[in-house]
Amino acid sequence: MTEIQEAVNGVVFPVWFLIGAALVFFMQGGFAMVETGFTRAKNAGNIIMKNLMDFCIGTVVFVLLGYSLMMSENYLFGLIGVPDLQIFTNFAEFNFSSFVFNLVFCATAATIVSGAMAERTKFSAYCIYSAIISLAVYPIEAGWVWNPKGWLFNLGYIDFAGSSAIHMVGGITAFIGAAILGPRIGKYVTDAKTGKKTSRAIPGHSLTLGALGVFILWFGWYGFNGAAALSVPQLGSIFLTTTIAPGVATVVTMCFTWIKNGKPDVSMSLNGTLAGLVAITAGCANVDALGASIIGAVAGILVVVAVEFIDLKLHVDDPVGAVAVHGVNGLWGTLAVGLFATDTAPGMSAKGLFYGGGFAQLGTQALGIGAIALWTIVTMTGVFFLIKKVNGLRVTEEEEIQGLDLQEHGLASSYADFMITVPALDVGTTAMHMSSGAVPADVAIPVHDESHPGAKLTKVTIVTNQNKFAVLQKALDDIGITGITVTNVLGYGMQKGHTQKYRGVEVETKLLPKVQVDVVSTKIPVDQLVKTVKEALYTGSYGDGKIFIYNVENVIKVRTGEEGYDALQDEDYE
């Protein structure tokens, strides 16, 4: 039986190793969706392009040098591999699986930074950064952790799937990049009298995309954490902790923001899920259910506190919360191994402080965190300042305002089918039809001579919250209003809206999204129409809306030439 099990494991787990790598690759799509959803539509194409190039540029440089620096068997002093280019010189004996597996992890470390530097970074500058971190910065420190000859590996440092080696490195890099780059235009406003700097919320354009990205990432994370498992019990344990931690973190984040802000914050709860996943990554194979729960709970609070501290106190503009999610919780998750590691986890022997292991493992974890953080801070600060000096790091004000899709990639919009377009007219053809003596309107379409010279035409314009449109439409239908014009508009009244919060920051109250409904009344008395609208919209709160009433001089139906009252009637007359 044992022989059969060993034989199965010898076949199954190498295959699972590559399947796990494929799941990690799919996480690039998750990062792309999260970052796109949490930023504005005018930069969606740029975000997608950066996430694509993180992997593709990373592949090129990882082949050339990165993998050798990380996993070379000729490893100097436990610090760095000697490049051997074995992938080109000895392909038959090359470790294909190891290369692919480590490549997808490398791409993850690079792509974390994209969201924090979104909406104002030169694409060329980002490509340079992506190449450098994948070429040398990540491979060197990751080699310390995972190369069997690495110095942290031999000290007993535990980072099973990369809370520190990947996520903390990405989060620290994101913070450095965002700080050097500076905030987006309009993100912070300084009071001229007091000099106090106030943060303004800039909501992303699609929480739907953001949520899709989180679900994709959670799905891929089972490969991220579980691909290196060596037995079925260990894989099952990893799947368990990778489920418990983000689940608990999300619930805690939801409750925390609910209590703190009066309403559960959607985008922050999504960040809470990712924070729990990041935090459990280091110890996913080393902790039990209780440990995973505590790690997740702390992560759920940490992500909210960190997002608001970075934004409101440090005034570093991070549109997606990458620093809090990956940097802060990567650090926490790695340190937590020294607290919650248990020898009851399948195949593991390390014990944390709370499981009878004393401070030894905790000290090792702290040392490794410090070394990796120091390496990242020194190297990436130098990289960003060098890019800024040589190439330039930030786009111009005009380019940022217009959007990077247009300026960097020539895209009028990443959502072209939703743009209002004016079809181009063929001058020759149009002129021919207009001048060909086509059948006159009064012959082609019967015109009813049912004039009402005394009929009064009144236009009623209703401006209200978008979420009230369905109620308003039904109320108008009920009294026989069959023709309305609906427009999505932006604006504010004397009260300048009401206070809302996005990710712990008050949303700018000016230019709130509203819906404008225009009705030209003929048969229905204006008093009845106004009464109906008021009853449909009234709640007694700000935002119920306003009703404007205008006299209309005339209406002309282009197709038939009918005017006034008749122009507003249906085809079938009573």
C-alpha positions as a printed NumPy array, in Angstrom:
array([[  0.   ,   0.   ,   0.   ],
       [  2.835,   2.356,   0.908],
       [  4.584,   1.616,  -2.371],
       [  1.428,   2.37 ,  -4.327],
       [  0.937,   5.625,  -2.435],
       [  4.532,   6.647,  -3.064],
       [  4.162,   5.817,  -6.751],
       [  0.965,   7.851,  -7.002],
       [  2.549,  10.757,  -5.17 ],
       [  5.532,  10.549,  -7.47 ],
       [  3.258,  11.116, -10.452],
       [  0.418,  13.2  ,  -9.072],
       [  2.291,  15.869,  -7.161],
       [  4.725,  16.835,  -9.929],
       [  1.677,  17.323, -12.155],
       [ -0.131,  19.249,  -9.42 ],
       [  3.003,  21.403,  -9.072],
       [  2.582,  22.586, -12.676],
       [ -1.194,  22.946, -12.335],
       [ -0.523,  25.158,  -9.315],
       [  1.843,  27.234, -11.428],
       [ -0.91 ,  27.668, -14.019],
       [ -3.3  ,  28.841, -11.289],
       [ -0.723,  31.39 , -10.151],
       [ -0.401,  32.601, -13.737],
       [ -4.19 ,  33.044, -13.877],
       [ -3.856,  35.352, -10.886],
       [ -2.406,  37.95 , -13.27 ],
       [ -5.933,  38.297, -14.616],
       [ -7.217,  38.754, -11.081],
       [ -4.729,  41.52 , -10.35 ],
       [ -5.638,  43.186, -13.646],
       [ -9.36 ,  43.162, -12.784],
       [ -8.859,  44.446,  -9.228],
       [ -6.62 ,  47.284, -10.335],
       [ -8.84 ,  48.201, -13.28 ],
       [-12.   ,  48.22 , -11.179],
       [-10.449,  50.308,  -8.405],
       [ -9.249,  53.006, -10.819],
       [-10.982,  55.24 , -13.357],
       [-12.213,  54.057, -16.742],
       [ -9.898,  56.392, -18.654],
       [ -6.924,  54.334, -17.475],
       [ -8.347,  50.818, -17.858],
       [ -6.356,  49.905, -20.971],
       [ -3.135,  51.136, -19.377],
       [ -3.717,  48.953, -16.308],
       [ -4.388,  45.9  , -18.463],
       [ -1.259,  46.555, -20.517],
       [  0.951,  46.883, -17.44 ],
       [ -0.288,  43.617, -15.952],
       [  0.298,  41.878, -19.268],
       [  3.811,  43.257, -19.594],
       [  4.714,  42.37 , -16.004],
       [  4.526,  38.724, -16.996],
       [  5.918,  39.043, -20.501],
       [  8.871,  41.308, -19.642],
       [  9.412,  39.211, -16.528],
       [  9.647,  36.091, -18.669],
       [ 12.352,  37.599, -20.87 ],
       [ 14.588,  38.794, -18.033],
       [ 13.954,  35.717, -15.868],
       [ 15.2  ,  33.553, -18.714],
       [ 18.277,  35.702, -19.24 ],
       [ 19.372,  36.155, -15.647],
       [ 16.704,  36.124, -12.932],
       [ 16.303,  32.372, -12.547],
       [ 20.06 ,  31.793, -12.361],
       [ 20.47 ,  34.416,  -9.648],
       [ 17.664,  32.8  ,  -7.681],
       [ 17.998,  29.039,  -8.057],
       [ 21.512,  28.349,  -9.337],
       [ 23.171,  25.313,  -7.732],
       [ 26.376,  27.361,  -7.644],
       [ 25.243,  29.717,  -4.867],
       [ 27.826,  32.09 ,  -3.372],
       [ 27.903,  32.546,   0.405],
       [ 24.181,  31.884,   0.64 ],
       [ 23.552,  35.259,  -1.002],
       [ 23.413,  35.003,  -4.792],
       [ 23.494,  32.461,  -7.573],
       [ 26.155,  32.382, -10.259],
       [ 24.522,  32.808, -13.696],
       [ 25.008,  29.659, -15.751],
       [ 22.45 ,  30.049, -18.575],
       [ 21.779,  26.303, -18.298],
       [ 18.416,  26.865, -19.955],
       [ 20.334,  27.495, -23.189],
       [ 23.439,  25.338, -22.702],
       [ 22.016,  22.167, -21.144],
       [ 18.321,  22.113, -21.948],
       [ 17.955,  18.351, -21.63 ],
       [ 18.823,  18.428, -17.936],
       [ 17.214,  21.77 , -17.128],
       [ 14.577,  21.851, -14.375],
       [ 11.621,  22.983, -16.471],
       [  9.038,  22.769, -13.695],
       [ 11.099,  24.801, -11.251],
       [ 11.626,  27.538, -13.82 ],
       [  7.938,  27.915, -14.682],
       [  6.885,  27.779, -11.05 ],
       [  9.341,  30.449,  -9.929],
       [  8.604,  32.619, -12.972],
       [  4.906,  32.999, -12.169],
       [  5.76 ,  33.931,  -8.591],
       [  8.237,  36.51 ,  -9.845],
       [  5.549,  38.068, -12.062],
       [  3.237,  38.332,  -9.049],
       [  5.811,  40.313,  -7.082],
       [  6.206,  42.721,  -9.997],
       [  2.514,  43.248, -10.677],
       [  1.596,  44.235,  -7.096],
       [  3.164,  47.637,  -7.706],
       [  1.001,  48.484, -10.713],
       [ -2.098,  49.421,  -8.702],
       [ -0.305,  51.707,  -6.254],
       [  1.295,  53.696,  -9.081],
       [ -1.791,  53.669, -11.289],
       [ -3.185,  56.593, -13.297],
       [ -0.05 ,  58.779, -13.43 ],
       [  2.996,  56.618, -14.294],
       [  4.729,  56.674, -17.685],
       [  4.307,  53.337, -19.404],
       [  7.952,  53.333, -20.446],
       [  9.027,  53.96 , -16.85 ],
       [  6.851,  51.129, -15.622],
       [  8.332,  48.717, -18.169],
       [ 11.842,  49.61 , -16.969],
       [ 10.853,  49.066, -13.331],
       [  9.194,  45.735, -14.164],
       [ 12.309,  44.511, -15.937],
       [ 14.655,  45.454, -13.089],
       [ 12.626,  43.906, -10.245],
       [ 12.199,  40.655, -12.19 ],
       [ 15.817,  40.638, -13.373],
       [ 17.604,  40.989, -10.05 ],
       [ 15.767,  42.542,  -7.09 ],
       [ 13.213,  39.772,  -6.525],
       [ 15.402,  36.819,  -7.6  ],
       [ 18.171,  37.64 ,  -5.134],
       [ 16.021,  37.946,  -2.011],
       [ 13.763,  35.04 ,  -3.068],
       [ 16.886,  32.901,  -3.403],
       [ 17.717,  33.605,   0.238],
       [ 14.335,  32.143,   1.193],
       [ 13.827,  29.198,  -1.191],
       [ 17.167,  28.142,  -2.615],
       [ 18.371,  25.224,  -0.417],
       [ 21.716,  27.032,  -0.197],
       [ 20.179,  30.408,   0.723],
       [ 21.169,  31.848,   4.077],
       [ 17.632,  32.38 ,   5.344],
       [ 16.606,  28.924,   4.191],
       [ 19.4  ,  27.392,   6.262],
       [ 18.531,  29.494,   9.304],
       [ 15.086,  27.863,   9.333],
       [ 13.213,  30.927,   8.081],
       [  9.661,  29.97 ,   7.114],
       [  7.852,  31.65 ,   4.261],
       [  6.126,  28.725,   2.623],
       [  4.548,  30.571,  -0.315],
       [  5.802,  34.143,  -0.148],
       [  4.158,  36.527,   2.329],
       [  7.494,  38.302,   2.678],
       [  9.497,  37.226,  -0.377],
       [  6.683,  38.21 ,  -2.77 ],
       [  3.965,  40.27 ,  -1.106],
       [  5.955,  42.32 ,   1.388],
       [  8.54 ,  43.061,  -1.305],
       [  5.773,  44.122,  -3.697],
       [  4.082,  46.236,  -1.015],
       [  7.282,  48.013,   0.041],
       [  8.136,  48.679,  -3.593],
       [  4.609,  49.99 ,  -4.148],
       [  4.987,  52.417,  -1.241],
       [  8.357,  53.698,  -2.465],
       [  7.107,  54.095,  -6.016],
       [  3.886,  55.861,  -5.034],
       [  5.71 ,  58.194,  -2.622],
       [  8.349,  59.229,  -5.169],
       [  5.748,  59.509,  -7.919],
       [  3.406,  61.73 ,  -5.936],
       [ -0.391,  61.674,  -5.679],
       [ -2.908,  61.916,  -8.493],
       [ -4.142,  65.38 ,  -9.41 ],
       [ -6.904,  66.385,  -7.029],
       [ -6.231,  63.646,  -4.485],
       [ -5.083,  66.009,  -1.748],
       [ -6.199,  69.58 ,  -1.139],
       [ -4.231,  71.971,   1.071],
       [ -6.135,  74.642,   2.986],
       [ -4.641,  78.024,   2.157],
       [ -5.142,  79.377,   5.679],
       [ -4.258,  76.445,   7.914],
       [ -1.948,  74.547,   5.571],
       [ -3.794,  71.344,   6.464],
       [ -3.824,  68.696,   3.767],
       [ -7.106,  66.871,   3.216],
       [ -7.575,  63.642,   1.321],
       [-10.299,  63.43 ,  -1.321],
       [-11.802,  60.13 ,  -2.412],
       [-11.395,  59.155,  -6.069],
       [-13.679,  56.114,  -6.441],
       [-12.873,  53.419,  -8.953],
       [-15.168,  52.988, -11.919],
       [-16.23 ,  49.365, -11.433],
       [-16.554,  47.489,  -8.164],
       [-17.91 ,  44.639, -10.279],
       [-14.537,  44.208, -11.977],
       [-12.805,  44.612,  -8.63 ],
       [-14.919,  41.865,  -7.068],
       [-14.343,  39.567, -10.057],
       [-10.62 ,  40.095,  -9.639],
       [-10.771,  39.175,  -5.945],
       [-12.632,  35.938,  -6.685],
       [-10.103,  35.062,  -9.397],
       [ -7.238,  35.756,  -7.01 ],
       [ -8.776,  33.644,  -4.235],
       [ -9.252,  30.785,  -6.685],
       [ -5.671,  31.088,  -7.928],
       [ -4.374,  31.332,  -4.37 ],
       [ -5.086,  27.648,  -3.813],
       [ -2.335,  27.045,  -6.352],
       [ -0.222,  29.867,  -4.97 ],
       [ -0.137,  28.312,  -1.505],
       [ -0.732,  24.694,  -2.334],
       [  1.424,  23.972,  -5.372],
       [  4.474,  23.015,  -3.296],
       [  2.567,  20.537,  -1.098],
       [  4.17 ,  17.102,  -0.863],
       [  1.284,  14.979,   0.401],
       [ -2.488,  14.839,   0.334],
       [ -2.86 ,  15.686,   4.051],
       [ -0.543,  18.67 ,   3.662],
       [ -2.411,  19.878,   0.583],
       [ -5.711,  19.538,   2.414],
       [ -4.341,  21.474,   5.394],
       [ -3.116,  24.256,   3.097],
       [ -6.484,  24.468,   1.36 ],
       [ -8.143,  24.704,   4.781],
       [ -5.997,  27.562,   6.062],
       [ -6.215,  29.326,   2.683],
       [ -9.991,  29.285,   3.084],
       [-10.324,  30.15 ,   6.759],
       [ -7.961,  33.127,   6.911],
       [ -9.473,  35.216,   4.076],
       [-12.993,  34.287,   5.15 ],
       [-12.411,  35.495,   8.706],
       [-10.521,  38.561,   7.469],
       [-13.403,  39.595,   5.204],
       [-15.998,  39.265,   7.964],
       [-13.823,  41.243,  10.376],
       [-13.212,  43.985,   7.794],
       [-16.915,  44.218,   7.015],
       [-17.847,  44.493,  10.705],
       [-15.023,  46.91 ,  11.463],
       [-15.968,  49.335,   8.676],
       [-19.659,  48.932,   9.523],
       [-19.056,  49.988,  13.121],
       [-16.536,  52.664,  12.196],
       [-18.307,  54.317,   9.263],
       [-21.94 ,  53.345,   9.79 ],
       [-22.062,  51.161,   6.68 ],
       [-20.124,  48.083,   5.528],
       [-17.501,  49.219,   3.012],
       [-17.58 ,  47.123,  -0.176],
       [-14.159,  47.963,  -1.595],
       [-12.492,  47.664,   1.797],
       [-14.113,  44.272,   2.369],
       [-12.625,  43.137,  -0.945],
       [ -9.257,  44.366,   0.295],
       [ -9.912,  42.439,   3.518],
       [-10.223,  39.206,   1.549],
       [ -6.883,  39.819,  -0.148],
       [ -5.284,  40.826,   3.158],
       [ -6.301,  37.498,   4.696],
       [ -4.887,  35.613,   1.722],
       [ -1.594,  37.511,   1.878],
       [ -1.258,  37.041,   5.624],
       [ -1.797,  33.27 ,   5.55 ],
       [  0.608,  32.688,   2.66 ],
       [  3.766,  32.396,   4.77 ],
       [  2.323,  29.966,   7.305],
       [ -0.327,  28.192,   5.236],
       [  1.391,  24.816,   5.745],
       [  2.532,  25.473,   9.309],
       [ -0.53 ,  26.683,  11.24 ],
       [ -3.78 ,  25.091,  12.345],
       [ -7.348,  26.333,  12.036],
       [ -7.141,  28.467,  15.177],
       [ -3.912,  30.077,  14.05 ],
       [ -5.347,  30.755,  10.589],
       [ -8.43 ,  32.343,  12.159],
       [ -6.393,  34.698,  14.344],
       [ -4.07 ,  35.59 ,  11.482],
       [ -7.089,  36.389,   9.302],
       [ -8.844,  38.427,  11.999],
       [ -5.798,  40.611,  12.61 ],
       [ -5.326,  41.044,   8.845],
       [ -8.939,  42.211,   8.51 ],
       [ -8.338,  45.073,  10.941],
       [ -4.799,  45.843,   9.832],
       [ -5.808,  46.446,   6.226],
       [ -8.356,  49.122,   7.18 ],
       [ -6.048,  50.874,   9.645],
       [ -3.129,  50.757,   7.21 ],
       [ -5.109,  52.022,   4.203],
       [ -6.385,  55.014,   6.175],
       [ -3.008,  55.717,   7.831],
       [ -1.154,  55.682,   4.512],
       [ -3.77 ,  57.893,   2.888],
       [ -4.807,  60.272,   5.661],
       [ -1.569,  60.576,   7.639],
       [  1.286,  59.818,   5.273],
       [ -0.537,  61.262,   2.233],
       [  0.754,  58.573,  -0.089],
       [ -1.752,  57.938,  -2.86 ],
       [ -2.358,  54.202,  -3.316],
       [ -5.554,  53.788,  -5.397],
       [ -5.98 ,  50.051,  -4.762],
       [ -4.565,  49.639,  -1.249],
       [ -1.589,  47.57 ,  -2.433],
       [  0.72 ,  48.767,   0.341],
       [ -1.73 ,  47.852,   3.099],
       [ -2.821,  44.557,   1.563],
       [  0.542,  43.217,   0.464],
       [  3.163,  45.182,   2.372],
       [  1.636,  45.428,   5.846],
       [ -0.087,  42.052,   5.823],
       [  2.832,  40.331,   4.155],
       [  4.928,  41.445,   7.111],
       [  2.247,  40.415,   9.614],
       [  1.715,  36.99 ,   8.058],
       [  5.422,  36.188,   8.039],
       [  5.871,  37.287,  11.638],
       [  2.763,  35.307,  12.632],
       [  4.525,  32.063,  11.721],
       [  6.792,  32.677,  14.705],
       [  3.686,  32.896,  16.887],
       [  1.344,  30.205,  15.538],
       [  3.48 ,  27.527,  13.839],
       [  2.59 ,  24.054,  15.13 ],
       [  4.086,  20.592,  14.714],
       [  0.564,  19.186,  14.359],
       [  0.48 ,  20.564,  10.803],
       [  1.157,  17.69 ,   8.346],
       [  4.856,  17.246,   7.642],
       [  5.96 ,  20.211,   9.754],
       [  8.02 ,  20.345,  12.96 ],
       [  8.46 ,  24.064,  13.739],
       [  6.743,  25.519,  16.805],
       [  5.816,  29.141,  17.326],
       [  5.772,  31.106,  20.581],
       [  2.14 ,  30.291,  21.409],
       [  2.649,  26.576,  20.691],
       [  5.563,  25.96 ,  23.002],
       [  8.426,  26.863,  20.71 ],
       [  9.72 ,  29.887,  22.596],
       [ 11.126,  32.915,  20.807],
       [ 13.518,  31.099,  18.488],
       [ 11.279,  30.897,  15.426],
       [  9.893,  34.37 ,  16.088],
       [ 13.418,  35.784,  16.15 ],
       [ 14.317,  34.052,  12.902],
       [ 11.184,  35.432,  11.252],
       [ 11.952,  38.958,  12.451],
       [ 15.53 ,  38.725,  11.173],
       [ 14.403,  37.554,   7.743],
       [ 11.747,  40.254,   7.493],
       [ 14.29 ,  42.923,   8.369],
       [ 16.845,  41.671,   5.843],
       [ 14.343,  41.403,   2.985],
       [ 12.792,  44.797,   3.809],
       [ 16.204,  46.491,   3.927],
       [ 17.243,  44.955,   0.593],
       [ 14.004,  46.082,  -1.031],
       [ 14.094,  49.615,   0.367],
       [ 17.685,  50.255,  -0.704],
       [ 17.469,  48.753,  -4.176],
       [ 14.022,  49.988,  -5.205],
       [ 14.565,  53.519,  -3.906],
       [ 17.647,  53.686,  -6.091],
       [ 15.798,  52.169,  -9.056],
       [ 12.9  ,  54.642,  -8.939],
       [ 15.122,  57.687,  -8.496],
       [ 17.291,  56.513, -11.398],
       [ 14.257,  56.003, -13.643],
       [ 12.922,  59.414, -12.636],
       [ 16.214,  61.092, -13.555],
       [ 16.972,  59.256, -16.783],
       [ 13.562,  58.493, -18.286],
       [ 11.033,  60.391, -16.233],
       [  8.556,  58.649, -13.978],
       [  5.339,  60.61 , -14.286],
       [  3.186,  61.709, -17.195],
       [  2.332,  65.372, -17.737],
       [ -0.652,  67.053, -16.109],
       [ -2.496,  67.156, -19.427],
       [ -1.868,  63.471, -20.068],
       [ -3.059,  62.509, -16.601],
       [ -6.259,  64.529, -16.929],
       [ -7.071,  63.097, -20.347],
       [ -6.256,  59.574, -19.221],
       [ -3.364,  57.24 , -19.929],
       [ -5.416,  55.14 , -22.33 ],
       [ -5.497,  58.005, -24.809],
       [ -2.078,  59.473, -24.256],
       [ -0.006,  56.332, -23.745],
       [ -1.803,  53.858, -25.986],
       [ -3.948,  55.818, -28.437],
       [ -7.194,  54.39 , -27.036],
       [-10.149,  56.738, -27.084],
       [-11.739,  54.41 , -24.547],
       [-11.392,  50.853, -23.285],
       [-15.187,  50.699, -23.426],
       [-15.727,  51.886, -26.979],
       [-19.116,  50.207, -27.459],
       [-20.492,  52.316, -24.606],
       [-19.36 ,  55.627, -26.084],
       [-21.822,  58.016, -27.682],
       [-20.85 ,  58.033, -31.313],
       [-21.94 ,  60.075, -34.313],
       [-21.89 ,  57.916, -37.442],
       [-19.804,  59.352, -40.243],
       [-21.947,  60.389, -43.212],
       [-21.011,  59.602, -46.766],
       [-21.488,  63.04 , -48.315],
       [-22.185,  61.801, -51.803],
       [-24.738,  59.199, -50.822],
       [-26.475,  61.477, -48.357],
       [-26.72 ,  64.274, -50.836],
       [-28.121,  61.924, -53.467],
       [-30.912,  60.756, -51.192],
       [-31.726,  64.266, -50.067],
       [-31.971,  65.634, -53.531],
       [-33.48 ,  62.667, -55.37 ],
       [-37.012,  63.771, -54.865],
       [-37.907,  61.086, -52.393],
       [-41.557,  60.761, -51.424],
       [-42.62 ,  63.766, -49.337],
       [-43.427,  63.122, -45.702],
       [-47.093,  64.029, -46.044],
       [-47.492,  61.333, -48.722],
       [-45.26 ,  58.634, -47.244],
       [-46.771,  58.904, -43.759],
       [-50.337,  59.974, -43.086],
       [-50.588,  63.23 , -41.214],
       [-53.588,  63.588, -38.935],
       [-55.264,  66.945, -38.942],
       [-56.388,  67.033, -35.343],
       [-55.   ,  70.322, -34.242],
       [-55.633,  71.618, -30.751],
       [-54.841,  75.31 , -30.974],
       [-55.662,  75.902, -27.329],
       [-53.624,  72.991, -25.932],
       [-50.935,  74.026, -23.515],
       [-47.531,  72.338, -23.713],
       [-45.622,  72.088, -20.459],
       [-42.183,  70.574, -19.903],
       [-41.511,  69.037, -16.509],
       [-37.883,  68.247, -15.629],
       [-37.222,  65.962, -12.66 ],
       [-33.734,  65.621, -11.153],
       [-33.265,  62.93 ,  -8.533],
       [-30.991,  60.131,  -7.314],
       [-30.277,  57.37 ,  -9.778],
       [-31.605,  54.67 ,  -7.484],
       [-35.061,  56.267,  -7.572],
       [-35.508,  56.05 , -11.319],
       [-37.33 ,  52.713, -11.336],
       [-39.926,  53.974,  -8.821],
       [-40.373,  57.204, -10.77 ],
       [-40.762,  55.406, -14.094],
       [-43.484,  53.127, -12.726],
       [-45.351,  56.071, -11.225],
       [-45.304,  57.906, -14.571],
       [-46.469,  54.795, -16.398],
       [-49.368,  54.424, -13.991],
       [-50.794,  57.859, -14.874],
       [-50.375,  57.388, -18.611],
       [-47.067,  59.148, -19.308],
       [-45.684,  57.256, -22.318],
       [-42.867,  59.521, -23.434],
       [-39.86 ,  60.467, -21.306],
       [-36.263,  61.497, -21.931],
       [-33.722,  60.16 , -19.44 ],
       [-30.232,  61.577, -18.967],
       [-27.493,  60.71 , -16.516],
       [-26.168,  63.991, -15.157],
       [-23.795,  65.335, -12.505],
       [-24.584,  68.174, -10.125],
       [-25.373,  69.408,  -6.647],
       [-27.847,  71.666,  -4.894],
       [-27.547,  74.158,  -2.089],
       [-26.766,  71.394,   0.399],
       [-23.956,  70.134,  -1.868],
       [-25.096,  66.582,  -1.403],
       [-24.693,  64.383,   1.634],
       [-21.643,  62.823,   3.212],
       [-20.521,  59.407,   1.997],
       [-17.28 ,  57.555,   2.554],
       [-15.128,  55.547,   0.169],
       [-12.323,  53.537,   1.775],
       [-12.519,  55.659,   4.91 ],
       [-12.322,  58.993,   3.063],
       [-15.231,  61.356,   2.516],
       [-16.312,  61.363,  -1.107],
       [-16.265,  64.752,  -2.822],
       [-19.827,  65.996,  -2.558],
       [-19.758,  68.188,  -5.654],
       [-21.011,  66.826,  -8.966],
       [-22.936,  63.892,  -7.565],
       [-24.391,  61.45 , -10.102],
       [-28.09 ,  62.11 , -10.727],
       [-30.751,  61.113, -13.211],
       [-32.708,  63.757, -15.13 ],
       [-36.119,  62.85 , -16.511],
       [-37.845,  65.215, -18.971],
       [-41.562,  64.991, -19.715],
       [-43.635,  67.217, -21.994],
       [-47.205,  67.098, -20.724],
       [-50.291,  67.586, -22.887],
       [-53.138,  65.335, -21.787],
       [-52.064,  64.846, -18.193],
       [-52.636,  67.938, -15.998],
       [-49.405,  69.378, -14.683],
       [-50.708,  69.421, -11.112],
       [-51.427,  65.687, -11.303],
       [-48.006,  65.003, -12.796],
       [-46.19 ,  66.981, -10.103],
       [-48.216,  65.325,  -7.334],
       [-47.361,  61.89 ,  -8.72 ],
       [-43.647,  62.695,  -8.9  ],
       [-43.562,  64.073,  -5.355],
       [-45.304,  61.009,  -3.941],
       [-42.917,  58.681,  -5.792],
       [-39.717,  60.426,  -4.739],
       [-40.38 ,  61.771,  -1.252],
       [-38.377,  60.31 ,   1.65 ],
       [-37.697,  63.476,   3.637],
       [-33.925,  63.156,   3.11 ],
       [-31.386,  65.099,   1.076],
       [-31.324,  63.949,  -2.501],
       [-35.063,  63.479,  -3.037],
       [-34.651,  65.801,  -5.984],
       [-36.213,  68.812,  -7.626],
       [-38.973,  69.458, -10.165],
       [-38.687,  72.221, -12.765],
       [-41.675,  73.385, -14.831],
       [-41.37 ,  75.217, -18.167],
       [-43.746,  76.513, -20.812],
       [-43.093,  75.014, -24.243],
       [-43.714,  77.233, -27.289],
       [-43.953,  74.48 , -29.878],
       [-43.025,  70.882, -30.69 ],
       [-42.383,  69.588, -34.208],
       [-42.327,  65.908, -35.155],
       [-39.627,  65.676, -37.794],
       [-40.981,  62.55 , -39.493],
       [-44.471,  63.867, -40.151],
       [-44.21 ,  67.599, -39.804],
       [-46.915,  67.629, -37.141],
       [-46.677,  70.432, -34.61 ],
       [-47.878,  71.258, -31.135],
       [-50.29 ,  68.89 , -29.431],
       [-50.436,  66.462, -32.374],
       [-46.664,  66.037, -32.467],
       [-46.741,  64.463, -29.024],
       [-49.482,  61.905, -29.655],
       [-49.157,  58.219, -30.431],
       [-49.597,  56.825, -33.932],
       [-52.981,  55.393, -33.058],
       [-55.36 ,  58.244, -32.296],
       [-58.318,  57.831, -30.057]])
